[in-house]
Amino acid sequence: MAGEFLSSTPLITLNNGHKMPAIGLGCWMGSYGEGERCEEMVRTALKVGYRHFDTAAGYQNEEHTGKALRESGIPRSEIFLSTKLANTDHHRVREAFEASLARLDCEYVDLYLMHWPQAQDETGWSSSPTRSRALGSDRIVVQIIGRVLKEHENPTFVETWKEMEKLLDTGTVKSIGVSNFSVKTFDVLLPHVKIVPAVNQVQLHPYLPQLELLDYCTSKGIHPTAYSPLGQTNSPLFTDETIVRIAEKYGVSTGQVLLSWGVQRGTSVIPKSEKEERLRSNLKVGV
């Protein structure tokens, strides 16, 4: 049974009946790791009313995301948690999912996504010092650098999806979906599925509305979730004359206009912010 959410965020009903808050918090910190920053961000978000959190194995912050959720004291049934399969794990879906579940340590995952419709070989490791913006110190980030498999090589994303479908029998994931899928990749995938993906998480905002993909997903019962709904770093959306004019007319922020645009067109949105004032603002959208 889907949980009931305490925040005033509108709920989306997925194609399997489970419900998901339309506004969530994206936990990609702009660089790999940054676990302490992520943990503090999630704690603040929980305090101001967020109940939907999106992370990924590739973000390297699942442990800190899960720790903040567990220590919040908020019942697990009131939280919607999603994570993603890394490209280098397409050949070991069950093992990768169980590893994510262990790192999160939150009983179950509400939504498990295939991060990209492509697999990579683990052909090498890359270690590089990165300056932590939060702590002002250098740290080492380890990232797998792999060759992208070609269309005819195994596992294909169809084969990977079939392994993801089996995860539903474990009782530790409620919904499965994809990320970064196009109409073209869906046309390859859907004829072979037993379970239609519940979600397709892609970049969506007024400069990238993806109208054809949105219509396609809607026709197939696949819910679109917008990552980067405010655009990327230094996004020109915040100074767009039309968006600024709308914000001034209604006495709201440009961020609220952008997120309202996303929610009103039937998508869910997962903006990221570490500032409490902006976190609060992002929850207040027009629906």
C-alpha positions in Angstrom: 0.0 0.0 0.0 1.3 3.5 -0.9 2.1 5.7 2.1 0.3 8.9 3.1 2.4 12.0 2.9 2.3 14.7 5.5 3.5 17.6 3.3 1.0 19.6 1.3 2.7 18.6 -1.9 0.3 17.3 -4.6 0.6 13.6 -5.2 1.1 11.8 -8.5 -0.5 8.3 -9.0 1.8 6.0 -10.9 0.6 3.4 -13.4 0.8 0.7 -10.6 -1.3 2.7 -8.1 1.6 3.9 -5.9 1.7 7.6 -5.1 4.6 9.9 -5.4 4.9 13.6 -4.3 5.0 15.9 -7.3 7.9 17.9 -5.8 11.0 16.2 -4.5 14.6 16.9 -3.7 17.3 15.9 -6.2 20.4 14.7 -4.4 23.0 15.1 -7.1 25.4 17.6 -5.4 27.1 18.8 -8.6 30.1 16.4 -8.0 30.5 12.8 -6.9 30.3 12.1 -3.2 29.8 15.3 -1.0 28.0 13.0 1.4 28.1 15.3 4.4 26.7 18.2 2.4 24.0 15.9 1.0 23.1 14.6 4.5 22.7 18.1 5.8 20.6 19.1 2.8 18.3 16.2 3.3 17.9 16.9 7.0 16.9 20.5 6.2 14.5 19.4 3.5 12.8 17.0 5.8 12.4 19.7 8.4 10.6 22.0 5.9 8.3 19.3 4.6 10.0 17.4 1.8 9.0 13.7 1.6 10.3 12.7 -1.9 14.1 12.2 -2.3 16.0 11.2 -5.4 19.5 9.8 -5.4 21.6 7.3 -7.4 24.4 4.8 -6.9 26.5 7.0 -9.2 26.1 10.0 -7.0 28.1 8.2 -4.3 25.9 9.6 -1.5 23.3 6.9 -0.8 24.7 6.2 2.7 24.4 9.8 3.8 20.9 10.2 2.2 19.7 7.1 4.0 21.2 8.2 7.3 19.4 11.5 7.2 16.1 9.8 6.4 16.5 7.2 9.2 17.5 9.7 11.9 14.6 12.1 11.0 12.1 10.0 13.1 9.7 10.3 10.2 7.9 7.0 9.5 9.3 5.2 6.5 5.8 5.0 5.0 5.7 8.8 4.7 8.8 9.0 2.6 9.2 8.4 -1.1 12.8 7.3 -2.0 14.2 6.6 -5.4 17.7 5.6 -6.5 19.2 4.4 -9.8 21.2 1.6 -11.4 24.7 2.7 -12.5 25.7 2.1 -16.1 28.5 -0.2 -15.0 26.0 -2.5 -13.2 23.7 -3.5 -16.0 25.1 -7.0 -16.0 24.5 -7.4 -12.2 21.2 -5.8 -11.6 20.2 -7.8 -8.5 23.6 -7.3 -6.8 23.7 -3.6 -7.6 20.2 -3.1 -6.2 21.0 -5.0 -3.0 24.1 -2.9 -2.6 22.1 0.3 -2.9 19.5 -1.0 -0.5 22.2 -1.8 2.0 23.8 1.7 1.7 20.5 3.4 2.1 19.4 1.1 4.9 15.8 2.3 4.6 13.9 -1.0 4.5 12.9 -0.7 0.8 13.1 1.6 -2.2 10.0 3.2 -3.6 11.3 3.6 -7.1 14.4 2.1 -8.8 15.4 3.6 -12.1 17.8 2.5 -14.9 19.9 5.7 -14.9 20.8 5.6 -18.6 19.8 3.3 -21.5 23.4 2.2 -22.0 25.8 -0.1 -20.3 29.5 0.5 -19.6 32.4 -1.9 -19.1 34.5 -1.4 -16.0 37.7 -0.9 -18.0 39.4 1.4 -15.6 39.3 3.5 -12.5 40.0 7.3 -12.2 41.0 8.9 -9.0 41.3 12.7 -8.8 41.5 15.3 -6.0 38.5 17.5 -5.9 38.1 20.7 -3.8 35.2 20.4 -1.4 33.1 23.6 -1.5 31.6 22.9 1.9 34.8 22.1 3.8 37.4 24.0 1.7 39.6 20.9 1.6 40.8 18.4 -1.0 39.3 15.0 -1.2 39.7 12.0 -3.5 36.9 11.0 -5.8 37.0 7.5 -7.4 35.0 7.2 -10.5 34.7 4.2 -12.8 35.6 5.1 -16.4 34.2 2.5 -18.8 33.7 1.9 -22.5 30.0 2.4 -23.6 28.7 -0.9 -25.0 27.4 -0.9 -28.5 23.8 -1.7 -29.4 24.5 -5.3 -30.3 26.6 -6.0 -27.2 25.3 -7.6 -24.0 23.6 -6.6 -21.8 21.3 -4.5 -23.9 19.0 -2.2 -22.0 16.1 -4.6 -22.9 18.0 -7.4 -21.1 18.7 -5.0 -18.2 15.1 -4.1 -17.9 14.0 -7.7 -17.8 16.3 -8.2 -14.8 14.9 -5.1 -13.1 11.4 -6.6 -13.5 12.5 -9.5 -11.3 13.3 -7.1 -8.5 9.6 -6.5 -7.9 9.3 -10.1 -6.6 11.7 -9.3 -3.7 9.3 -7.0 -2.0 12.0 -4.4 -1.4 11.2 -2.2 -4.3 7.7 -0.9 -5.1 8.1 0.6 -8.6 10.7 0.5 -11.4 11.3 3.0 -14.1 13.9 4.5 -16.4 15.8 7.7 -16.8 17.1 9.5 -19.9 15.0 7.5 -22.3 13.8 8.9 -25.6 11.0 7.9 -27.9 13.5 5.9 -29.9 14.7 3.9 -27.0 11.2 3.4 -25.7 10.2 2.0 -29.1 13.0 -0.6 -28.7 12.1 -1.4 -25.1 8.3 -1.5 -24.8 7.5 -4.4 -27.1 9.5 -6.6 -24.8 8.3 -5.6 -21.3 6.1 -7.4 -18.9 5.9 -4.3 -16.7 5.7 -0.8 -18.3 8.1 1.6 -16.6 6.3 3.7 -14.0 8.5 6.8 -14.5 10.9 8.3 -17.1 13.2 10.8 -15.4 14.6 13.3 -17.9 15.7 16.9 -18.1 12.7 19.2 -18.6 12.2 22.9 -18.3 10.8 25.7 -20.5 13.9 25.8 -22.7 13.8 22.0 -23.1 10.0 21.1 -23.0 10.4 17.8 -24.8 6.8 17.9 -26.1 7.0 14.8 -28.3 8.5 12.7 -25.5 6.0 14.1 -23.0 3.1 13.1 -25.2 4.6 9.7 -25.9 5.1 8.9 -22.2 1.5 10.1 -21.4 0.1 7.8 -24.1 2.0 4.8 -22.6 1.1 5.6 -18.9 4.7 6.5 -18.1 5.0 9.4 -15.7 7.6 12.0 -16.6 9.8 13.4 -13.8 11.8 16.5 -14.5 15.4 16.7 -13.3 17.1 20.1 -13.5 13.7 21.7 -13.7 15.4 25.1 -13.0 18.1 24.5 -15.7 21.8 23.9 -15.1 24.3 26.0 -13.2 24.0 29.7 -13.9 20.7 28.9 -15.7 19.5 31.7 -18.1 16.0 30.8 -17.1 16.3 32.9 -13.9 16.8 36.1 -16.0 14.4 35.2 -18.9 12.3 38.3 -19.4 9.0 36.3 -19.7 9.6 34.3 -16.6 10.7 37.3 -14.6 7.6 39.2 -15.7 5.3 36.4 -14.6 7.1 36.1 -11.2 6.7 39.9 -10.6 3.1 39.8 -11.6 2.2 37.1 -9.0 4.7 38.1 -6.4 6.7 34.9 -6.4 10.2 33.8 -7.3 11.4 32.8 -10.7 12.1 29.4 -9.3 8.4 29.0 -8.2 7.3 30.0 -11.7 9.5 27.3 -13.3 8.4 24.6 -10.8 4.8 25.6 -11.2 5.1 25.3 -15.0 6.5 21.8 -14.5 3.8 20.6 -12.1 0.9 22.2 -14.0 1.9 20.3 -17.2 1.6 17.0 -15.3 5.2 16.2 -14.5 6.9 15.9 -11.1 9.9 18.0 -10.4 13.1 17.3 -8.3 15.0 20.6 -7.9 18.1 20.7 -5.7 19.0 23.4 -3.2 20.9 23.5 0.1 19.4 26.8 1.3 16.5 26.5 3.7 14.7 29.5 2.4 14.9 28.2 -1.2 13.8 24.8 -0.1 10.7 26.2 1.5 10.0 28.4 -1.5 10.3 25.5 -4.0 7.6 23.6 -2.1 5.1 26.4 -2.7 4.0 26.1 -6.3 0.8 26.8 -8.1 -1.1 23.7 -9.2 
